Amino acid sequence: MTRRHKLLDQLRNSPGNIRFSQVEALLKHEGFVLFNQRGSHRAYHRADGRVLTIVKPHGGRKTCHPSDIRKLLEALRHDNNA
C-alpha cells in the first residue's frame, strides 16, 4: 500500500485527526498548486481548472477542520470518476 493510499484511508476514517502538512502533501501529489493565500485561507488550483480552498489551522489547533477534509475527498472522488 502506497503512502497516498494510506493517507486517503486516514482521511476517510478519521477526518478530525489530519494535519495540514498531510493535506498539503496530498494536494501537491494530486497536481494542485497554491495560487492564492489570504490569512489562513489557502487556495489551490489544478491544470483542469479545479479550485479548492483549505483553511490552515492556527492558534492552538493542529488539525484541519473535518469539512475541509470532506471538500478534499469530494474533489478527489470527482477525479477518480472522470
Secondary structure, DSSP 8 states (H G I E B T S, - for coil): --HHHHHHHHHHH-GGG-BHHHHHHHHHHTT-EEEEEETTEEEEE-TTS-EEEEE---TT--B--HHHHHHHHHHHHHHHH-
